[in-house]
Amino acid sequence: MVAVTAIGGPILASPAQNSSADESSVATWSEAIWEAAIADRTDEVERLLDLVPDRGGVAATRLRERVESRDRHADASDEDRGKERAEALEELDRELAAGDLSKALTAAVRIQTLSDDWAEVLDSDRIAELVRQSEIAEREAEATGDFLLAQEILFRLRTLHEDVGRGDDYRRHNASLERVNRRIGLLAQYAPRALHDLRARQAARLAPEEEFPEFNPAFAEDWREQVRGISHQMLTQAMRTVAFAHIGNVGWRPLLDGGLDSLEIFATTAALGETFPALTDPAKVAAWGEAIGGLRERLAKIDEEDLTRHHANRIVGELMQANRRVLDLPESVLFREFGDGAMEQVGKRFEDQYTEIIWPERYRRFQQQVEGSFVGVGILIRHDDKREIMVVNPLEGSPAWRGGVQADDRIVEVDGVSTVGWSTNRAVDEITGPAGEIVTLGLRREGEAELVAVDLVREAIKMRSVNGWRKESLDESGEPQWDWWLDEPAGIGYVRLTSFNEDSFRDFLDAIRQMRSEGVLRGLVLDLRYNPGGLLKSAVDFTNLYVSDGKIVTCEDRFGREVMRIDAQRNRSMLEGLPTVVLVNQGSASASEIVAGALQAHGAAVVMGDRSFGKGSVQEVHDLSDRQAAAVLKLTTQLYRLPPSDEGLEGRLVHKQPGADDWGVNPDIVVKMTPSQIEQTLELRAAADRIFESEDGPERPDPRRLVDEGIDPQLEMALLLLNARALADLAGDESIASSGG
């Protein structure tokens, strides 16, 4: 008699029945572990992994070795985590003794991240004293105008108090951080010299041995470009639309409160006096404060239901009059700051960071994003510290990449015209243009005595979102050629999806076809980590591949009414039944959450990793354009609801609601990663995927290390589970004995 442990207990078989009994026991075990994972029974999954059937042949032996390897990696990770925590504690004491609160807070966040009980960390005497000292230091930094130091401290204080049941402390630090961020944003837009001085002060604090570059006066006039074309009509139309159509039934009060707050912060940010001289006059600043205070008092006396657009128009009109008497700001500045403040207040009160006014200066690039039409040469750019246009990197396979443009090149000429003083927006406008036309970039490159002139033909730039396991090469057009197999002998594929764009679904199907043409596809890892979302249609198409019946997603309006429902179409579910693990983390948002959440609700995939971001809202675009310029309002009007997991239940809202402690998609199997594991995983993955135009580039690492060395425990567990699910098919297959897989 032979006994094989399975879900229902020992399965007994006579010698004559051994073959069929073996197959039955392996299949029973394989199905049981997958069902346990789908049902969110992690303990059951772990128990079954310790009971891999003896009669699964080479595949079972290989699976047991994987389980043992995973356990060793987990033990080593726990040990490393303990060491890292001890090091962080030592760093905390060292930085506290040195009086560097910013670095001490950084160490405290590390300690918390490496601990099982985050709230308990805050209760320790050392951390409590650090928080007390940091709050005092932050108030002093803000009072003296050192906003970058205040920002550093507040960001870490907020992080320490997030998701630990200290809602009041979190909200207090978050509100202070938003106020400081607002002041820093004002300096960046209107007072670049003051911001430069703050950055020099920060650099002296962080790296005193390094020389910080002198201020470049070319910064000075950028603010005019930022506000050009902004009108009174745009502001009033935007506020009226938000007041009546926002998902939160906003009304007028938050908009008016936010606008007044913003203009008060503006006038009390003394460094803005470098551009607006009236702000250096205490009497004028005081008079402006009195004007705002008077409007606040009148606003407070009006009941919420009585507030109308007439009150809003009157408040904005009186601000315009007061401005003419006191500060004499350009009215476009007044309108922009009031409008941005109004939208920020909506964000604070309704957990909505997505409603915003797209002012004229950003309009064209917003249209490109919406339409997905990018025609250019394929480079990412930014300003360096000297205000020069710097290439961050050329997009792989783009005209710039094929033409030899390199990261850190400085673009000093475009078609023979100097770029001195250019904003990044102007650089984008000059470099992009009609497809098929040539643009000549004059590049200054380290090590080259002369400018490097590069002629590039503009073309439509494809934003690739579907990536495989190992990038093998690039074809003549720059298209990557992928190895899609995470474990080819076992038939386990891998797709990493970085967004949901117009090409994502088609490219994904191409990858599936390629895998199926090369072998038997028994399972798939769909990696949605750090995927911020994209097109709803694309998310629905992906989900429909696995789900043949029932809801995929619905939308509801501000009254809770269902305004849209999308159901699965049976003839499109070509992957139904394919064992799939969907990886998510805090960087998975929007369309990623729809796919992961809908597949989870239908039991069509195992969701693994960490809780997702919690962005499940729908934005509509409203035109704000007038005769002078184009602008739009991006407005949150609906929320997505996932299908119910059981009949009679209500589907889940993934969007993070005000005051909520539950949001996003919660994985069936939670697998945490330490900060060092996350960092190593991202660095190795990026290095493994980068193919250099020159053969002199550094050797690329093997992505297999992510699994073999346990660097990425989420991916390692996903592969383990899929190997377990495939065991029934692989039992007795000796061909995988020598595979690395």
FENSULDA-V106122 format. One line per field, one symbol per residue. ss: DSSP state (H for helix, E for strand, - for the rest). psi: psi as a letter, one per 40 degrees, with the letter a starting at -180 (. if undefined). burial: b if it has 24 or more other ideal C-beta (glycine too) atoms within 12 Angstrom, else e. A space follows every 50 residues. Layout:
ss = ???
psi = ???
burial = ???
//
This chain:
ss = -EEEEE--EEEEE-HHHHHHHHHHHHHHHHHHHHHHHH---HHHHHHHH- ------HHHHHHHHHHHHHHHHHHHHHHHHHHHHHHHHHHHHHHHHHH-- HHHHHHHHHHHHH----HHHHHH-HHHHHHHHHHHHHHHHHHH---HHHH HHHHHHHHHH------HHHHHHHHHHHHHHHHHHHHHHHH-HHHHHHHHH HHHHHH----------HHH--HHHHHH----HHHHHHHHHHHHHH----- --HHHHHHHHHHHHHHH--HHHHH--HHHH-HHHHHHHHHHHHHHHHHHH ---HHH--HHHHHHHHHHHHHHHHH-----HHHHHHHHHHHHHHHHHHHH -----EEE-HHHHHHHHHHHH---EE--EEEEE-----EEEEEE----HH HH-------EEEEE--EE-----HHHHHHHH------EEEEEEE------ -EEEEEE-EE-----EE--EEEEE-----EEEE-EEE----EEEEEE--E ---HHHHHHHHHHHHHHH----EEEEE------E-HHHHHHHHH------ EEEEEE-----EEEEEE--HHH------EEEEEE------HHHHHHHHHH H----EEEE-------EEEEEEE--------EEEEEEEEEEE-------- --E---------------EE----HHHHHHHHHHHHHHH----------- ----HHHH----HHHHHHHHHHHHHHHHHH---HHH-----
psi = ihhhhadeaihiiiddedddddddddddddddddddddefgdddddddde fhhdfeaddddddddddddddddddddddddddddddddddddddddeeg dddddddddddddeidhdddddeidddddddddddddddddddeegdddd ddddddddddehfeegdddddddddddddddddddddddegddddddddd ddddddgdeihhiihheeddedddddehehiddddddddddddeeidefd addddddddddddddddegdeeeddgddeehddddddddddddddddddd ehideehidddddddddddddddddcdfihddddddddddddddddddde fgeehihgiddeddddddddefhhhaefihiiiaeeeihhhdiihheidd ddeehiieihheihfehieheiiddddddddiaiieihhhhhhhhhehdi ihhhhhhiihhhghehiadhhdihadeehihihehdgddefhihhhheig adedddddddddddddeeahheihhhheheheabhdddddddddddheia idiiiiaeeehheihhiihdeegeehehhhhhhiaeehibdddddddddd defeihhibihidfgfihhihhheiaddihiihhhheiiihiiidiheih ihhehhiheiehiahhidhhhiiiddddddddddddddehhidieeiihh ihedddddefdgdddddddddddddedddeheheeedeid.
burial = eeebebbeeebeeeeeeeeebbbbbbbbbbbbbbbbbbeeebeebeebbe bbbbbbbbbbbbbbebbebbeebbeebeebbeebbeebbebbeebbeeeb bbbbbbbbbbbbbbbeebeebbeeebbeebbebbbebbeebbeebbbbbb bbbbbbbbbbbbbbebeebbeebbebbbbbbbbbbbbbbbbbbbbbebbb ebeeeeeeeeeeeeeeeebeebbebbbbbbbbbbbbbbbbbbbbbbbbeb bbbbbbbbbbbbbbbbbbbbbbbbbbebbeeeebbeebbebbeebbeebe eeeeeebebebbeebbebbbebbeebbebbbbbbbbbbbbbbbbbbbbbb bbebbbbbbbbbbbebeeeeeeebbbbbbbbebeeebbbbbeebbbbbbb bbbbbbbbbbbbbbeeeebeebbbbbbbebbbeeeeeebbbbbbbeeeee ebbbebebbebbbbbbbbbbbeeeeeebebebbbbbbbbbbbbbbbbbbb bbbbbebbeebbeebeeeeebbbbbbbbbbbbbbbbebbbbbbbbbbeeb bbbbbbbbeeeeeeebebeeeebebbebbbbbbbbbbbbbbbbbbbbbbb bbbbbbbbbbbbbbbbbbbbbbebbeeebbbbbbbbbbbbbbbebeeeee bbbbbbeeeeeebbbbbbbbbbbbbbbbebbeebbeebbbbeeeeeeeee eebbbbbbbbbbbbbbbbbbbbbbbbbbbbbebeebeeeeb
//
